[in-house]
Amino acid sequence: AISYCDDHKIDYFICWSTSRFARNKLDAASYKKILSQSGTKVVYVSVNIDSDTDEGWFSEAIFEIMDEHLSRQISKDTRRSMIKNAHDGYWNGGRVPFGYSVVEDGKRKRLAICDVEAVIVRDVFNAYVSGEGCKSITVSLNSKGITNRGKIWNKSQIIRMLKNPIYTG
């Protein structure tokens, strides 16, 4: 949106609030400088700030600092909740690791071992512990027609598997 305003000489960049414009003071200042240089004025719907006045400039800066603080606090709270959720055995989402499936557990989800894929995971770990390299394991799996959910294996997938704490604890 910033680039679009810069390229098309837009008069106003209308945003709901300072928190919707940027998540930190530095980004907000950087974006507003670009917009100012291209003649675009930032306007907020939820609060009337005249950033051309000293009072408006000050108010906007305070809002941006408060927005950044709130964003940081939400990030910390979310991370803490996700870590607790994982420690309690629940799945936070994302790509399901090979060897597992997701099962419902009330309103939340847990990972469950997928027996067919788990055999392959154990073979990969056993081969690695026996001294076989990741490239060799990859070639072996692919030559046997063993796929990664329908796709061929690559070395980086084997490396990620071996380093993933979901397998190693």
Backbone as CSV, one residue per row, in Angstrom:
resi,resn,N_x,N_y,N_z,CA_x,CA_y,CA_z,C_x,C_y,C_z
1,ALA,0.827,-1.190,0.000,0.000,0.000,0.000,0.872,1.255,0.000
2,ILE,1.961,1.221,0.735,2.866,2.382,0.782,3.451,2.628,-0.608
3,SER,3.912,1.563,-1.244,4.481,1.687,-2.595,3.437,2.171,-3.585
4,TYR,2.217,1.676,-3.456,1.140,2.087,-4.356,0.905,3.591,-4.233
5,CYS,0.842,4.080,-3.005,0.653,5.519,-2.783,1.807,6.314,-3.379
6,ASP,3.000,5.823,-3.193,4.196,6.482,-3.711,4.178,6.502,-5.240
7,ASP,3.814,5.387,-5.847,3.816,5.277,-7.318,2.692,6.070,-7.972
8,HIS,1.535,6.176,-7.297,0.349,6.772,-7.927,-0.027,8.134,-7.364
9,LYS,0.811,8.690,-6.508,0.588,10.017,-5.937,-0.817,10.160,-5.345
10,ILE,-1.124,9.284,-4.413,-2.408,9.253,-3.718,-2.443,10.381,-2.678
11,ASP,-3.586,11.053,-2.545,-3.700,12.180,-1.605,-3.770,11.736,-0.150
12,TYR,-4.561,10.670,0.131,-4.774,10.243,1.512,-4.587,8.745,1.663
13,PHE,-3.914,8.370,2.738,-3.812,6.973,3.155,-4.725,6.874,4.372
14,ILE,-5.876,6.241,4.199,-6.865,6.170,5.267,-6.729,4.828,5.977
15,CYS,-6.594,4.929,7.289,-6.369,3.735,8.099,-7.272,3.810,9.323
16,TRP,-7.704,2.659,9.842,-8.621,2.667,10.978,-7.990,3.346,12.190
17,SER,-6.758,2.947,12.528,-6.104,3.519,13.708,-4.594,3.413,13.541
18,THR,-3.883,4.022,14.469,-2.417,3.947,14.418,-1.937,2.502,14.522
19,SER,-2.675,1.673,15.254,-2.260,0.271,15.424,-2.438,-0.527,14.137
20,ARG,-3.305,-0.071,13.247,-3.504,-0.762,11.965,-2.502,-0.278,10.926
21,PHE,-1.869,0.854,11.170,-0.910,1.408,10.224,0.436,0.703,10.324
22,ALA,0.912,0.492,11.549,2.206,-0.174,11.755,2.224,-0.771,13.153
23,ARG,3.054,-1.803,13.335,3.134,-2.480,14.628,4.267,-1.953,15.501
24,ASN,5.113,-1.084,14.919,6.146,-0.487,15.761,6.449,0.930,15.306
25,LYS,6.984,1.712,16.207,7.243,3.138,15.991,8.191,3.373,14.828
26,LEU,9.220,2.552,14.715,10.208,2.727,13.653,9.588,2.525,12.274
27,ASP,8.795,1.462,12.114,8.119,1.235,10.829,7.163,2.378,10.514
28,ALA,6.409,2.815,11.518,5.449,3.900,11.313,6.172,5.155,10.814
29,ALA,7.283,5.495,11.455,8.036,6.687,11.049,8.573,6.540,9.627
30,SER,9.091,5.364,9.330,9.641,5.110,7.996,8.558,5.210,6.920
31,TYR,7.413,4.586,7.164,6.309,4.618,6.191,5.760,6.029,6.025
32,LYS,5.615,6.745,7.145,5.082,8.109,7.063,6.043,9.031,6.315
33,LYS,7.331,8.789,6.431,8.307,9.604,5.696,8.154,9.383,4.192
34,ILE,8.011,8.119,3.777,7.820,7.801,2.361,6.540,8.449,1.850
35,LEU,5.456,8.309,2.634,4.174,8.885,2.220,4.245,10.410,2.147
36,SER,4.891,11.010,3.110,5.031,12.465,3.130,5.796,12.953,1.905
37,GLN,6.862,12.254,1.560,7.667,12.638,0.396,6.889,12.518,-0.913
38,SER,5.878,11.633,-0.933,5.079,11.494,-2.151,3.775,12.296,-2.065
39,GLY,3.641,13.109,-1.008,2.479,13.987,-0.896,1.225,13.321,-0.361
40,THR,1.367,12.156,0.253,0.219,11.429,0.796,0.103,11.720,2.288
41,LYS,-1.101,12.092,2.724,-1.346,12.371,4.144,-2.010,11.154,4.782
42,VAL,-1.536,10.768,5.969,-2.114,9.644,6.714,-3.268,10.173,7.556
43,VAL,-4.427,9.501,7.425,-5.620,9.880,8.177,-6.130,8.638,8.892
44,TYR,-6.504,8.822,10.177,-7.026,7.714,10.971,-8.532,7.901,11.168
45,VAL,-9.298,6.843,10.984,-10.751,6.893,11.107,-11.184,6.969,12.571
46,SER,-10.556,6.180,13.435,-11.021,6.048,14.816,-10.566,7.170,15.742
47,VAL,-9.622,7.964,15.302,-9.126,9.055,16.144,-8.734,10.230,15.243
48,ASN,-9.085,11.420,15.679,-8.801,12.609,14.888,-7.457,13.195,15.326
49,ILE,-6.440,12.953,14.532,-5.102,13.450,14.838,-4.653,14.364,13.707
50,ASP,-4.320,15.592,14.049,-3.759,16.512,13.052,-2.246,16.515,13.252
51,SER,-1.575,15.661,12.513,-0.128,15.499,12.712,0.670,16.695,12.207
52,ASP,-0.011,17.689,11.643,0.687,18.911,11.225,0.933,19.851,12.407
53,THR,0.242,19.596,13.524,0.454,20.421,14.718,1.394,19.689,15.672
54,ASP,2.012,20.440,16.554,2.901,19.820,17.545,2.136,18.861,18.452
55,GLU,0.931,19.259,18.849,0.115,18.418,19.725,-0.279,17.126,19.003
56,GLY,-0.662,17.239,17.737,-1.034,16.068,16.947,0.134,15.136,16.744
57,TRP,1.303,15.710,16.435,2.518,14.912,16.249,2.822,14.136,17.532
58,PHE,2.717,14.827,18.684,2.994,14.207,19.972,1.985,13.096,20.271
59,SER,0.700,13.366,20.051,-0.346,12.364,20.311,-0.144,11.127,19.454
60,GLU,0.147,11.350,18.186,0.365,10.229,17.278,1.551,9.385,17.731
61,ALA,2.619,10.035,18.167,3.808,9.320,18.638,3.479,8.489,19.884
62,ILE,2.703,9.048,20.789,2.312,8.322,22.004,1.465,7.110,21.633
63,PHE,0.499,7.293,20.733,-0.326,6.166,20.287,0.543,5.065,19.688
64,GLU,1.507,5.448,18.868,2.369,4.457,18.213,3.210,3.686,19.226
65,ILE,3.701,4.371,20.240,4.475,3.697,21.284,3.576,2.739,22.066
66,MET,2.363,3.179,22.376,1.423,2.310,23.088,1.042,1.104,22.226
67,ASP,0.861,1.329,20.915,0.546,0.233,19.991,1.668,-0.796,19.965
68,GLU,2.909,-0.307,19.910,4.052,-1.228,19.884,4.132,-2.009,21.187
69,HIS,3.917,-1.333,22.298,3.948,-2.018,23.594,2.878,-3.113,23.644
70,LEU,1.661,-2.800,23.205,0.573,-3.778,23.206,0.906,-4.956,22.293
71,SER,1.461,-4.666,21.135,1.837,-5.728,20.194,2.884,-6.656,20.805
72,ARG,3.863,-6.072,21.490,4.895,-6.882,22.150,4.294,-7.738,23.267
73,GLN,3.372,-7.150,24.026,2.745,-7.878,25.124,1.905,-9.038,24.586
74,ILE,1.150,-8.797,23.531,0.341,-9.858,22.926,1.237,-10.968,22.408
75,SER,2.362,-10.596,21.813,3.314,-11.583,21.303,3.850,-12.459,22.433
76,LYS,4.216,-11.841,23.550,4.719,-12.604,24.699,3.644,-13.540,25.252
77,ASP,2.426,-13.003,25.393,1.328,-13.806,25.926,1.007,-14.983,25.011
78,THR,1.000,-14.736,23.709,0.707,-15.788,22.741,1.773,-16.866,22.790
79,ARG,3.033,-16.446,22.814,4.136,-17.415,22.879,4.054,-18.259,24.150
80,ARG,3.797,-17.605,25.278,3.671,-18.322,26.551,2.533,-19.336,26.479
81,SER,1.397,-18.931,25.923,0.244,-19.833,25.809,0.538,-21.008,24.887
82,MET,1.236,-20.741,23.783,1.569,-21.818,22.849,2.550,-22.810,23.472
83,ILE,3.502,-22.308,24.242,4.460,-23.196,24.911,3.733,-24.060,25.945
84,LYS,2.847,-23.449,26.724,2.074,-24.215,27.712,1.197,-25.240,26.996
85,ASN,0.562,-24.842,25.936,-0.287,-25.739,25.156,0.529,-26.949,24.682
86,ALA,1.725,-26.696,24.165,2.591,-27.780,23.687,3.045,-28.667,24.851
87,HIS,3.410,-28.061,25.976,3.818,-28.849,27.147,2.683,-29.731,27.657
88,ASP,1.448,-29.250,27.471,0.280,-30.033,27.888,-0.084,-31.100,26.860
89,GLY,0.692,-31.165,25.773,0.478,-32.213,24.775,-0.459,-31.852,23.641
90,TYR,-0.792,-30.581,23.506,-1.699,-30.177,22.434,-0.911,-29.631,21.243
91,TRP,-1.535,-29.716,20.092,-0.906,-29.282,18.835,-1.299,-27.844,18.565
92,ASN,-0.316,-26.986,18.309,-0.566,-25.567,18.053,-0.901,-25.275,16.598
93,GLY,-0.726,-26.256,15.752,-1.042,-26.051,14.337,0.210,-26.032,13.491
94,GLY,0.007,-25.860,12.224,1.102,-25.876,11.270,1.149,-27.217,10.552
95,ARG,2.220,-27.405,9.804,2.379,-28.650,9.057,2.618,-29.805,10.036
96,VAL,1.853,-30.844,9.882,1.951,-31.998,10.770,3.217,-32.777,10.424
97,PRO,4.086,-33.028,11.394,5.326,-33.753,11.119,5.058,-35.159,10.582
98,PHE,5.918,-35.586,9.668,5.816,-36.933,9.125,5.899,-37.919,10.277
99,GLY,5.015,-38.888,10.259,4.972,-39.879,11.334,3.864,-39.607,12.329
100,TYR,3.178,-38.494,12.144,2.098,-38.111,13.053,0.850,-37.732,12.267
101,SER,-0.277,-37.755,12.965,-1.524,-37.212,12.447,-2.140,-36.385,13.564
102,VAL,-3.122,-35.587,13.227,-3.789,-34.748,14.224,-5.122,-35.386,14.585
103,VAL,-5.395,-35.458,15.880,-6.671,-35.999,16.356,-7.339,-34.967,17.260
104,GLU,-8.654,-34.935,17.196,-9.438,-34.023,18.028,-9.358,-34.479,19.487
105,ASP,-9.271,-33.504,20.385,-9.299,-33.778,21.818,-10.136,-32.668,22.446
106,GLY,-11.427,-32.848,22.424,-12.320,-31.780,22.866,-12.286,-30.652,21.858
107,LYS,-12.029,-29.451,22.350,-11.950,-28.287,21.458,-10.547,-28.114,20.881
108,ARG,-9.601,-28.889,21.377,-8.215,-28.768,20.921,-7.809,-30.012,20.146
109,LYS,-6.553,-30.026,19.725,-6.039,-31.148,18.945,-4.724,-31.627,19.528
110,ARG,-4.474,-32.904,19.325,-3.215,-33.523,19.744,-2.599,-34.222,18.546
111,LEU,-1.296,-34.433,18.639,-0.626,-35.269,17.647,-0.742,-36.717,18.086
112,ALA,-0.969,-37.568,17.129,-1.003,-39.009,17.393,-0.044,-39.678,16.420
113,ILE,0.585,-40.734,16.878,1.519,-41.455,16.016,0.745,-42.128,14.889
114,CYS,1.237,-41.931,13.674,0.683,-42.595,12.490,1.550,-43.835,12.271
115,ASP,1.011,-44.998,12.574,1.799,-46.231,12.599,2.557,-46.503,11.299
116,VAL,1.929,-46.281,10.155,2.573,-46.563,8.864,3.795,-45.659,8.666
117,GLU,3.641,-44.372,8.948,4.748,-43.426,8.780,5.790,-43.575,9.890
118,ALA,5.363,-43.947,11.092,6.289,-44.084,12.219,7.365,-45.131,11.938
119,VAL,7.013,-46.173,11.208,7.988,-47.207,10.835,9.113,-46.564,10.014
120,ILE,8.751,-45.683,9.109,9.742,-45.010,8.256,10.608,-44.084,9.096
121,VAL,9.989,-43.351,10.013,10.745,-42.455,10.898,11.766,-43.254,11.701
122,ARG,11.346,-44.376,12.258,12.284,-45.214,13.033,13.418,-45.717,12.143
123,ASP,13.090,-46.112,10.909,14.129,-46.571,9.970,15.131,-45.458,9.677
124,VAL,14.636,-44.246,9.508,15.519,-43.100,9.244,16.462,-42.895,10.423
125,PHE,15.931,-42.885,11.634,16.768,-42.684,12.822,17.759,-43.838,13.001
126,ASN,17.304,-45.053,12.787,18.208,-46.206,12.913,19.329,-46.142,11.888
127,ALA,19.002,-45.760,10.662,20.026,-45.646,9.615,21.043,-44.569,9.979
128,TYR,20.549,-43.465,10.508,21.445,-42.371,10.872,22.362,-42.770,12.031
129,VAL,21.791,-43.394,13.043,22.571,-43.844,14.206,23.605,-44.881,13.775
130,SER,23.290,-45.670,12.746,24.225,-46.684,12.236,25.325,-46.081,11.375
131,GLY,25.291,-44.762,11.194,26.366,-44.095,10.451,26.026,-43.682,9.031
132,GLU,24.801,-43.952,8.615,24.411,-43.570,7.257,24.159,-42.062,7.214
133,GLY,24.584,-41.401,6.144,24.389,-39.963,5.994,22.997,-39.626,5.478
134,CYS,22.638,-38.374,5.609,21.297,-37.920,5.219,21.052,-38.094,3.722
135,LYS,22.064,-37.824,2.917,21.910,-37.990,1.466,21.668,-39.465,1.137
136,SER,22.420,-40.321,1.762,22.277,-41.761,1.540,20.895,-42.258,1.970
137,ILE,20.409,-41.754,3.095,19.076,-42.133,3.574,18.027,-41.676,2.564
138,THR,18.187,-40.467,2.064,17.258,-39.920,1.065,17.221,-40.791,-0.188
139,VAL,18.393,-41.130,-0.701,18.481,-41.958,-1.904,17.845,-43.326,-1.647
140,SER,18.113,-43.888,-0.487,17.570,-45.200,-0.140,16.041,-45.187,-0.101
141,LEU,15.473,-44.191,0.570,14.008,-44.097,0.648,13.394,-43.947,-0.746
142,ASN,13.965,-43.052,-1.539,13.418,-42.793,-2.874,13.566,-44.006,-3.793
143,SER,14.694,-44.713,-3.672,14.907,-45.886,-4.537,13.962,-47.034,-4.179
144,LYS,13.523,-47.063,-2.914,12.572,-48.097,-2.484,11.122,-47.691,-2.770
145,GLY,10.940,-46.476,-3.294,9.589,-45.999,-3.586,8.830,-45.531,-2.356
146,ILE,9.558,-45.296,-1.282,8.934,-44.803,-0.046,8.843,-43.285,-0.162
147,THR,7.624,-42.767,-0.133,7.444,-41.330,-0.346,7.138,-40.592,0.952
148,ASN,7.275,-39.301,0.871,6.912,-38.395,1.951,5.536,-37.839,1.612
149,ARG,4.518,-38.615,1.973,3.128,-38.258,1.698,2.913,-37.960,0.213
150,GLY,3.426,-38.888,-0.604,3.215,-38.803,-2.040,4.303,-38.082,-2.809
151,LYS,5.262,-37.505,-2.120,6.343,-36.776,-2.776,7.674,-37.439,-2.453
152,ILE,8.648,-37.243,-3.349,9.965,-37.824,-3.081,10.634,-37.082,-1.918
153,TRP,11.538,-37.792,-1.277,12.278,-37.221,-0.154,13.414,-36.365,-0.678
154,ASN,13.830,-35.377,0.121,15.075,-34.668,-0.159,15.891,-34.596,1.128
155,LYS,17.146,-34.307,0.963,18.089,-34.337,2.088,17.671,-33.397,3.222
156,SER,17.186,-32.207,2.879,16.833,-31.243,3.927,15.661,-31.734,4.776
157,GLN,14.752,-32.513,4.193,13.647,-33.077,4.979,14.173,-34.074,6.008
158,ILE,15.149,-34.856,5.619,15.751,-35.828,6.547,16.481,-35.090,7.659
159,ILE,17.216,-34.056,7.306,17.941,-33.264,8.314,16.953,-32.646,9.306
160,ARG,15.866,-32.047,8.788,14.856,-31.446,9.676,14.236,-32.490,10.590
161,MET,13.991,-33.680,10.056,13.416,-34.745,10.869,14.362,-35.099,12.011
162,LEU,15.630,-35.263,11.702,16.599,-35.674,12.708,16.818,-34.603,13.787
163,LYS,16.592,-33.344,13.442,16.795,-32.247,14.392,15.514,-31.828,15.117
164,ASN,14.370,-32.296,14.646,13.092,-31.849,15.176,12.840,-32.412,16.584
165,PRO,12.632,-31.532,17.569,12.401,-32.017,18.935,11.113,-32.834,19.082
166,ILE,10.232,-32.767,18.123,8.998,-33.557,18.205,9.344,-35.056,18.176
167,TYR,10.457,-35.406,17.523,10.899,-36.802,17.453,11.891,-37.117,18.566
168,THR,12.723,-36.146,18.890,13.840,-36.407,19.804,13.546,-36.079,21.259
169,GLY,12.439,-35.377,21.511,12.052,-35.084,22.888,12.600,-33.825,23.451
